[in-house]
Amino acid sequence: MNRTEILYGIHPVSEAIKAGRRKVYEVYIAKGKNTKRLADITLLSESMKIPVKTVERNYLEEISGSAFNQGIGAKVSNYPLFPFDDILNKTKPENKDFFLLLDNIVDPQNLGSLVRAALCAGVAGIVITKDRSAFPTPSVSKASAGALEHAFLSVVTNMVYAIKEIKKNGIWVVGMDATADMPVYSCDLSCPIALVIGSEGKGIRPLVKENCDFLVSIPQKSCVSSLNASAAGAVAMYEAFRQRNFPARMSDNEK
């Protein structure tokens, strides 16, 4: 396994430098690219003693594997995964911990979008499965607009085991299921929860679903197929964010 990889894109490179969790060996800027954002990253890199090299555009495309690199790349150490126990042992129910469990999300774009929404919504930790899942690659960092560089992400072999361990810590497990009778807006998400999002095609696996405390759905008017994983996850995470940070006030008639 390679110990380095090439991040690409303005946000992934700049956020990796700012996060300070990866070793950044070199930053590459494509010739002819002279934007302010690239200049800002160059200054940031130089201030941190990170070498900055000007390279041909086709070379940058070759090493990054993407034509959508925005004229910048960086040679960095592999993404720093966090052991599941390390994330779990930091949880305290009184802090209203909030986790995201991704059951076989295989699309890197969806994983990146979910990570970005999770970070914005205040998710403390993200858990993915070892098999049949997208991994935190440079393309995922790009899809997350660099949010991946700040996220606490763990890989587990057995999601059911992870759910059981989470429950032992006093955290409720809420699964997203398009066929569930309970709307997500009717479920109390202000307590310590772990939100489970299933795969893009089949949703949460049956055994994982059986181990959830609640199953919730997102109401919709149209008869078209339900929201995809990243959109549904964002809706649910922000409903939890709303309940935790902007609880509804009782009207005068309810007091």
C-alpha positions, -999 to 999 in steps of 0.1 A, spaced: 0 0 0 13 34 -9 21 57 20 14 88 -1 -13 100 -24 -20 131 -45 -47 154 -33 -61 177 -60 -84 208 -60 -82 241 -41 -103 231 -11 -88 197 -4 -52 210 -6 -58 241 15 -79 223 41 -53 195 44 -27 221 51 -49 239 76 -60 207 94 -24 196 99 -34 160 102 -15 148 71 22 152 62 22 175 32 54 168 12 50 191 -18 24 214 -34 22 215 -72 8 245 -91 1 243 -128 19 267 -151 -3 296 -162 -26 294 -132 -23 327 -113 -55 330 -93 -57 347 -59 -68 314 -43 -38 296 -56 -15 325 -45 -30 323 -10 -23 285 -8 13 292 -21 18 317 7 3 294 33 25 265 21 57 286 22 48 299 57 48 263 68 80 253 50 61 232 24 79 231 -10 58 246 -38 66 235 -74 53 248 -107 46 220 -131 31 214 -165 -7 210 -166 -5 176 -182 18 164 -155 -5 176 -128 -34 158 -145 -13 127 -148 -3 125 -111 -37 135 -98 -57 113 -122 -81 141 -128 -86 169 -153 -107 187 -126 -78 196 -104 -82 234 -105 -45 237 -113 -33 225 -79 -22 192 -63 -3 181 -33 17 150 -24 4 140 11 5 111 35 -25 88 35 -58 98 51 -56 94 89 -84 71 99 -94 69 136 -99 36 155 -136 30 163 -128 26 200 -110 59 201 -140 78 187 -165 58 209 -146 62 241 -147 100 238 -185 100 237 -205 113 267 -243 112 266 -246 145 284 -228 162 254 -255 150 230 -231 131 208 -240 128 172 -227 100 149 -232 91 113 -231 54 103 -228 47 65 -238 12 56 -222 3 22 -221 37 6 -201 29 -25 -202 62 -45 -173 85 -37 -194 115 -46 -221 105 -22 -195 98 5 -179 132 0 -213 150 1 -223 131 33 -190 140 50 -194 177 40 -230 178 54 -219 159 85 -192 183 93 -215 213 88 -243 197 109 -220 190 139 -215 152 136 -188 140 160 -177 109 141 -184 90 109 -183 52 106 -180 33 74 -178 -4 66 -146 -20 54 -162 -40 26 -185 -26 -1 -178 10 8 -161 40 -8 -129 48 10 -116 83 19 -96 88 -13 -86 121 -29 -117 121 -50 -138 119 -18 -119 148 -4 -126 168 -36 -163 159 -34 -164 170 2 -148 204 -7 -120 196 17 -144 187 47 -129 152 48 -96 167 60 -113 178 93 -137 148 98 -132 120 123 -138 89 102 -135 52 113 -137 20 93 -153 -11 109 -155 -47 97 -189 -53 112 -215 -25 113 -239 -45 136 -211 -48 162 -205 -11 160 -241 -4 165 -242 -26 196 -212 -9 210 -227 25 204 -259 15 222 -239 4 252 -228 41 254 -264 53 258 -267 64 222 -299 58 202 -296 44 167 -319 59 141 -320 43 106 -332 60 75 -357 38 56 -379 51 28 -407 27 39 -407 37 76 -440 51 90 -423 77 113 -413 109 95 -379 121 105 -395 153 117 -415 134 144 -384 117 159 -365 132 188 -330 137 174 -319 161 201 -306 133 223 -274 114 217 -280 96 183 -262 76 156 -279 81 122 -277 52 98 -277 58 61 -279 28 37 -265 21 3 -276 40 -28 -296 11 -42 -308 -12 -14 -307 11 16 -298 -3 50 -291 -40 51 -318 -62 69 -296 -71 99 -284 -36 104 -320 -24 102 -331 -49 128 -306 -34 153 -318 2 149 -339 16 177 -360 36 153 -366 38 115 -376 71 100 -384 83 65 -385 116 47 -420 126 35 -423 136 -1 -451 146 -24 -438 133 -58 -443 97 -68 -407 95 -82 -381 74 -64 -369 86 -30 -340 109 -24 -305 95 -30 -283 87 0 -264 120 2 -296 141 -1 -315 120 24 -286 121 48 -283 159 45 -320 164 53 -319 141 83 -286 155 97 -299 191 94 -332 181 111 -310 169 140 -290 201 138 -323 221 140 -336 202 169 -304 206 189 -297 242 181 -331 258 173 -357 240 194 -393 250 185 -409 275 209 -443 267 223 -471 290 211 -492 308 237 -520 282 232 -496 254 241 -482 270 273 
